[in-house]
Amino acid sequence: MEEQAKEPTTGRRGATWALVITSVAGFVAALDNLVVTTALPSIRKDLGGALEDLEWTVSAYTLTFAVLLMLGAALGDRFGRRRLFLVGLTVFTGASAAAALAPGIDALVAARAVQGVGAAIMMPLTLTLLTAAVPAARRGMALGIFGAVTGLAVASGPLIGGSLTEHISWQWIFWLNVPIGLVLLPLARLRLSESYAPDARLDIPGTLLVSGGLFGIVYALVNGQSDGWSSAPILTGLILGSALIGGFVHHGFNNKNPMLPMRLFRNRAFFGINIASLLMFLGMFGSIFLLSQFLQSVLGYSPTEAGLRMLPWTGMPLIVAPIAGYLSDRIGGRPVVVTGLALQAVGLGLFALVLGPDVSYAAQLPALILGGIGMALYFAPAASLVMSSVRPGEQGIASGANNALREVGGALGVAVLGAVFAARGGYESADTFTDGTIPALWIGAGVVGLAAVVALLIPSRHEAAAPAPAEGEKVLVH
């Protein structure tokens, strides 16, 4: 695939600017996945809403983010990656302001959906822009830093959200994005290189199939308990959604230029890291969605206190990610990712074992520490494993696919574990909240444990070989 680029900055300085801009953009996009979780009790008190409404404040973002990511990558390839990055950042920043100003829960959910659209355009282009700007010799380190920053954003979401909610207001979890976006826009325009893939094609049928399918499934999972699992809307969502996803897979095998070529999954490295990522986010997102509320609704912590008590989890990436990057360079990414996922699963299992209406903080600490170490070990080498599993001309698709599958996992995690919580417990009392949370955490632990098993499919560094460039592939720099 032919690439054309214009370089306003070159060398070490250009690579540094690219790393800073893409990492900050990736941070705010990833942060908004979970920054809302510790604010949920305050949002519920202020705007009202049932469990399914709270789930949609999270899922509206992750769902639009997930289903449009690969389209965002294709738009960047076609119309200019820097140009579309700026468009996505502008939409994300404007929607953040709209979320902060939302007068009711429905308006908040709508603004969150638009936020997801902006993030979906912006996020897949961050890795493509960064990969193009950094020399191959330093690319592993740059991608490791990017992955660590993204992981830190996901992990620190509850603390940042809790602190802003308690000391200012929940609206500030969205206002925070506005000045960051306004600073990044001119920097990205001046400091990032523009690049194209002129033969890139948009896959509108594929986008419609995957968007409709995921919406139907997530809608059914989120509303199943309240509407009844045998009701017509829920059954329609599950059946039609599954059929559309099946059509998307068929389309990916048979269409000439699909948004997600299913042939990529024949590569063990691509299959292993992507399916493991989907499962990891499913178990982790759903668990954090419930645990953040448990700390406040059951144990009585303020939003800030809840965030601070999660610091052994949220702070671990700062300590462990550099070590994980070093280990990944020395022994390969597979053992680091597998170990990280296994520790994350054990951490969630320990939470399920000790959880109770009067559980002490000391009893929670081992689970928090193991979960934090596991998260850091997973995030540090994951981006490098994804980008090295495909040819250079397919890295935009690979980036979009990996981010999309992670976000799909997050949306499904909130929906699935929320459905388990609603079926086994509820908000009526501390006991009912605990009764719903414990089985949901066991399922989360099992799913992340399965992710560790799937990650074993990734070839070891001795088996792996870098994919050869496609015939005729070249890079033109002006």
C-alpha positions in Angstrom: 0.0 0.0 0.0 1.5 3.3 -1.1 2.0 5.9 1.6 2.6 9.6 1.0 3.7 11.9 3.8 4.6 15.5 4.5 6.9 16.0 7.4 6.8 19.4 9.2 9.1 18.1 11.8 11.7 15.3 11.4 14.1 13.3 13.5 14.1 13.1 17.3 12.2 16.3 17.8 9.4 15.2 15.5 9.2 11.8 17.1 9.0 13.4 20.6 6.2 15.8 19.6 4.3 12.8 18.0 4.7 10.8 21.2 3.5 13.6 23.5 0.5 14.6 21.3 -0.7 11.1 20.6 -0.2 9.9 24.2 -2.2 12.8 25.6 -4.9 12.3 23.1 -5.0 8.6 23.8 -5.0 9.3 27.5 -8.2 11.5 27.4 -10.0 9.1 25.1 -9.1 6.1 27.3 -9.8 8.1 30.5 -13.4 8.7 29.4 -14.1 5.0 29.4 -13.9 4.8 33.2 -13.7 8.4 34.5 -17.5 8.3 34.8 -17.7 5.2 37.1 -17.0 6.9 40.4 -19.3 9.7 39.5 -22.3 7.4 38.8 -23.8 7.6 42.3 -23.7 11.5 42.1 -25.1 11.5 38.5 -27.9 9.1 39.7 -28.7 11.4 42.6 -28.6 14.6 40.5 -30.2 13.5 37.2 -32.1 10.3 38.3 -32.2 7.2 36.3 -32.4 3.4 36.9 -29.5 0.9 36.6 -29.9 0.6 32.8 -29.6 4.4 32.5 -26.4 4.4 34.5 -25.1 1.5 32.3 -25.9 3.6 29.2 -23.8 6.6 30.4 -20.8 4.2 30.1 -22.0 2.0 27.2 -23.1 4.8 24.9 -19.5 6.0 24.8 -17.9 2.6 24.5 -20.4 1.4 21.9 -20.1 4.2 19.5 -16.3 4.2 20.1 -16.1 0.5 19.3 -18.2 0.3 16.2 -16.8 3.3 14.5 -13.1 2.8 15.3 -12.2 0.9 12.1 -14.2 3.4 10.0 -12.2 6.2 11.7 -9.0 4.5 10.7 -10.2 4.1 7.1 -11.3 7.7 6.9 -7.8 8.8 8.0 -6.2 6.6 5.4 -8.4 8.1 2.7 -8.6 11.8 3.6 -5.4 12.3 5.7 -4.6 10.9 9.1 -3.6 14.2 10.7 -6.7 15.9 9.2 -9.1 13.3 10.5 -7.3 13.2 13.9 -8.1 17.0 14.2 -11.7 16.3 13.2 -12.1 13.6 15.8 -10.4 15.7 18.5 -12.8 18.6 17.7 -15.9 16.4 18.0 -14.6 14.8 21.2 -13.9 18.2 22.8 -17.3 19.7 21.8 -19.2 16.7 23.0 -17.4 16.8 26.3 -18.7 20.3 26.8 -22.2 19.1 25.9 -22.0 16.3 28.4 -21.0 18.8 31.1 -24.0 20.9 30.3 -26.5 18.1 30.0 -29.8 18.9 31.8 -30.9 15.3 32.1 -29.9 11.7 31.9 -31.0 11.3 28.3 -29.1 14.4 27.1 -26.0 13.0 29.0 -26.3 9.6 27.2 -26.6 11.4 23.8 -23.5 13.5 24.5 -21.6 10.5 25.6 -22.5 8.8 22.3 -21.1 11.8 20.3 -18.0 11.7 22.5 -17.5 8.1 21.4 -17.8 9.2 17.8 -15.0 11.7 18.2 -12.8 9.3 20.1 -13.4 6.6 17.4 -12.1 8.9 14.7 -9.2 10.2 16.8 -8.0 7.1 18.7 -7.0 4.6 15.9 -5.0 7.3 14.2 -2.8 8.0 17.3 -0.9 4.7 16.8 -0.6 5.2 13.0 0.7 8.7 13.4 3.1 7.7 16.2 4.4 4.6 14.3 5.1 6.8 11.2 7.0 9.4 13.2 9.3 7.2 15.3 12.3 5.4 13.7 12.1 1.7 13.8 14.9 1.4 16.3 13.0 3.4 18.9 9.5 2.3 18.0 9.3 -0.4 20.7 10.1 2.0 23.4 7.7 4.7 22.0 4.8 2.2 21.7 5.5 0.9 25.2 5.3 4.5 26.6 2.1 5.0 24.7 0.6 1.7 26.0 1.6 2.6 29.5 0.0 6.0 29.3 -3.2 4.5 27.9 -3.2 1.9 30.7 -2.7 4.5 33.3 -5.7 6.5 31.9 -8.0 3.4 32.2 -6.7 2.6 35.7 -6.8 6.2 37.1 -10.3 7.0 35.7 -12.0 6.2 39.0 -9.6 8.3 41.1 -9.8 11.3 38.7 -13.5 11.0 38.4 -14.0 10.7 42.1 -11.8 13.6 43.0 -13.5 16.0 40.5 -16.9 14.8 41.5 -16.4 15.4 45.2 -14.4 18.6 45.2 -16.0 20.4 42.3 -18.9 18.6 40.6 -19.5 15.5 38.4 -19.7 17.9 35.4 -16.0 18.5 35.7 -15.1 15.0 34.6 -16.2 16.3 31.2 -15.0 19.9 31.4 -11.5 18.5 32.0 -11.3 17.4 28.3 -12.1 20.9 26.9 -8.8 22.8 27.7 -6.8 19.7 26.9 -8.5 19.5 23.5 -8.0 23.2 22.8 -4.3 22.9 23.5 -3.8 19.7 21.5 -5.6 21.1 18.3 -3.0 23.7 17.3 -0.1 21.4 18.4 -1.3 18.6 16.3 -1.9 20.9 13.3 1.7 22.2 13.5 3.7 19.3 14.8 2.2 16.1 13.3 3.0 14.8 9.9 0.2 14.3 7.3 0.0 11.0 5.6 -2.4 9.1 3.3 -3.1 5.7 1.9 -4.5 6.8 -1.5 -6.1 3.4 -2.4 -8.0 3.2 1.0 -11.7 2.4 0.6 -14.5 2.9 3.0 -16.6 -0.1 4.0 -20.0 1.3 4.6 -21.8 -2.1 4.5 -19.4 -3.5 7.1 -19.8 -0.5 9.3 -23.6 -0.8 9.2 -23.5 -4.6 9.9 -21.2 -4.3 13.0 -22.9 -1.2 14.3 -26.4 -2.7 14.1 -25.2 -6.0 15.5 -23.4 -4.7 18.5 -26.2 -2.2 19.3 -28.8 -4.9 19.3 -26.8 -7.2 21.6 -25.7 -4.5 24.1 -29.3 -3.1 24.1 -30.7 -6.5 25.0 -28.1 -7.2 27.7 -28.6 -3.8 29.3 -32.4 -3.8 29.3 -33.0 -7.5 29.6 -33.7 -7.5 33.4 -36.1 -4.6 33.3 -38.0 -5.5 30.2 -37.9 -9.2 30.6 -35.6 -11.6 28.9 -38.4 -13.2 26.9 -39.9 -9.9 25.8 -40.1 -9.1 22.1 -37.6 -6.2 22.1 -35.0 -8.1 24.0 -35.3 -11.3 21.9 -35.2 -9.2 18.7 -32.1 -7.4 19.9 -30.3 -10.7 20.7 -31.3 -12.6 17.6 -31.1 -9.8 15.0 -27.8 -8.5 16.6 -26.2 -11.9 16.5 -27.4 -12.4 12.8 -25.8 -9.0 11.9 -22.5 -9.9 13.6 -22.6 -13.2 11.7 -23.1 -11.2 8.5 -20.2 -8.9 9.4 -17.9 -11.9 9.8 -19.1 -13.4 6.5 -18.5 -9.9 4.9 -15.0 -9.8 6.3 -14.1 -13.1 4.7 -15.7 -12.5 1.3 -15.6 -8.8 0.5 -12.6 -7.5 -1.4 -11.9 -4.5 0.9 -13.6 -5.1 4.3 -13.1 -2.8 7.2 -11.8 -5.8 9.2 -10.3 -8.5 7.0 -11.0 -11.8 8.7 -7.9 -13.2 7.1 -5.8 -11.3 9.7 -7.2 -13.6 12.4 -5.4 -16.5 10.7 -2.2 -15.0 12.2 -1.8 -16.5 15.7 -0.2 -13.3 17.1 -3.0 -11.1 15.8 -5.7 -13.5 16.9 -4.2 -14.1 20.3 -3.6 -10.5 21.4 -6.9 -9.2 20.0 -9.2 -11.9 21.5 -7.3 -11.7 24.8 -7.8 -7.9 24.7 -11.5 -8.3 24.2 -11.9 -10.7 27.0 -9.7 -8.7 29.4 -11.7 -5.6 28.9 -15.0 -7.5 29.2 -14.0 -8.8 32.7 -12.2 -5.6 33.8 -14.7 -2.9 32.7 -17.7 -4.7 34.1 -15.9 -5.3 37.4 -14.8 -1.7 37.8 -18.3 -0.5 36.9 -19.6 -2.4 39.9 -16.7 -2.0 42.4 -16.6 1.8 42.0 -20.2 1.9 43.1 -19.8 -0.7 45.8 -17.1 1.4 47.6 -19.5 4.3 47.8 -23.0 2.8 48.0 -22.1 -0.1 50.4 -19.0 1.0 52.3 -20.0 4.6 52.4 -16.8 6.2 51.0 -16.9 9.6 49.3 -16.0 9.7 45.6 -12.5 10.8 46.4 -12.1 8.2 49.2 -13.2 5.5 46.8 -10.6 6.7 44.2 -7.8 6.9 46.8 -8.5 3.4 48.1 -8.1 2.1 44.5 -4.6 3.7 44.3 -2.8 0.4 44.8 -4.6 -0.7 41.6 -4.4 2.6 39.7 -0.9 3.5 40.7 0.7 0.2 39.8 1.2 1.0 36.1 3.5 3.9 37.0 5.8 1.4 38.9 5.4 -1.8 36.9 5.0 -0.6 33.3 8.7 0.3 32.7 9.7 -3.1 34.2 7.1 -4.8 32.0 8.5 -3.0 28.9 12.0 -4.1 29.8 10.9 -7.7 30.3 9.0 -7.6 27.1 12.2 -6.6 25.2 14.2 -9.3 27.0 11.9 -12.3 26.9 9.1 -11.3 24.5 5.6 -10.0 24.9 3.7 -13.2 25.3 4.9 -14.3 28.8 4.5 -10.7 30.1 0.9 -10.4 28.8 -0.1 -13.9 30.0 1.3 -13.3 33.5 -0.5 -9.9 33.6 -3.9 -11.4 32.6 -3.5 -14.3 35.1 -2.7 -11.8 37.9 -5.7 -9.7 37.0 -8.0 -12.7 37.1 -6.6 -13.7 40.5 -7.1 -10.2 41.8 -10.8 -10.2 40.7 -11.3 -13.6 42.2 -9.8 -12.4 45.5 -12.3 -9.5 45.5 -15.2 -11.9 45.0 -13.9 -14.0 48.0 -13.6 -11.2 50.5 -16.4 -8.9 49.4 -19.1 -8.2 52.0 -21.1 -5.2 53.4 -18.5 -4.7 56.2 -15.3 -5.8 54.3 -12.2 -4.0 55.6 -9.8 -2.1 53.4 -6.9 -4.4 54.5 -8.8 -7.4 53.1 -9.2 -5.6 49.8 -5.5 -4.7 49.4 -4.1 -8.0 48.0 -6.8 -7.9 45.2 -6.0 -4.3 44.4 -2.3 -4.8 44.2 -2.5 -8.0 42.1 -5.0 -6.4 39.8 -2.8 -3.3 39.4 0.3 -5.4 38.6 -1.6 -7.5 36.2 -3.1 -4.5 34.3 0.4 -2.9 34.0 1.9 -6.1 32.7 -0.8 -6.4 30.1 -0.9 -2.8 28.8 2.9 -2.2 28.4 3.6 -4.8 25.6 0.1 -5.1 24.1 0.4 -2.2 21.6 3.8 -3.5 20.3 2.4 -7.0 19.9 -0.5 -5.7 17.8 1.5 -3.5 15.5 4.2 -6.2 14.9 1.7 -8.8 14.0 0.8 -7.2 10.6 2.5 -5.7 7.6 3.3 -1.9 7.8 0.6 -1.2 5.3 -2.0 -2.9 7.6 -1.1 -1.2 10.8 -3.9 1.3 10.6 -6.4 -1.6 10.3 -4.7 -3.5 13.1 -4.8 -0.4 15.4 -8.5 0.2 14.7 -9.3 -3.5 15.1 -7.5 -3.9 18.4 -9.0 -0.7 19.9 -12.5 -1.7 18.6 -12.3 -5.2 20.1 -11.2 -3.7 23.4 -14.1 -1.3 23.4 -16.5 -4.0 22.4 -15.2 -5.9 25.4 -15.8 -2.9 27.6 -19.3 -2.4 26.4 -20.2 -6.1 26.7 -18.5 -6.2 30.1 -20.7 -3.5 31.6 -23.8 -5.0 30.0 -23.1 -8.7 30.9 -21.9 -8.1 34.5 -24.6 -5.5 34.9 -27.2 -8.1 33.9 -25.8 -10.6 36.4 -25.9 -7.9 39.1 -29.5 -7.0 38.3 -30.6 -10.7 38.3 -28.9 -11.5 41.6 -29.1 -8.2 43.5 -29.8 -4.5 43.3 -29.6 -1.1 44.9 -32.2 -1.8 47.6 -29.6 -2.4 50.4 -26.0 -3.1 51.2 -26.8 -6.8 51.3 -28.6 -6.9 47.9 -25.8 -4.8 46.3 -23.2 -7.3 47.6 -25.3 -10.3 46.5 -25.4 -8.9 43.0 -21.7 -7.9 42.8 -20.1 -11.2 44.0 -21.3 -13.5 41.2 -20.6 -10.7 38.7 -17.0 -10.5 39.9 -16.6 -14.3 39.6 -17.7 -14.1 36.0 -15.3 -11.2 35.4 -12.4 -13.2 36.9 -13.3 -16.2 34.8 -13.4 -14.2 31.6 -10.0 -12.6 32.3 -8.6 -16.0 33.2 -9.8 -17.2 29.8 -8.0 -14.2 28.2 -4.7 -15.5 29.7 -5.3 -18.9 28.1 -6.0 -17.3 24.7 -2.9 -15.2 25.0 -0.8 -18.4 25.1 -1.6 -18.6 21.3 0.7 -15.7 20.7 4.0 -17.0 19.2 7.0 -16.8 21.5 9.8 -14.4 20.3 11.7 -17.5 18.9 8.7 -18.5 16.8 7.6 -15.1 15.7 8.9 -13.4 12.6 8.1 -9.9 11.4 5.5 -9.9 8.6 7.0 -9.3 5.3 6.0 -6.1 3.5 3.3 -6.6 0.9 4.5 -6.8 -2.7 5.1 -3.3 -4.0 4.8 -1.7 -0.7 6.8 1.5 -0.2 6.9 4.7 1.7 7.4 8.1 0.1 8.5 10.9 2.3 8.5 14.5 1.0 
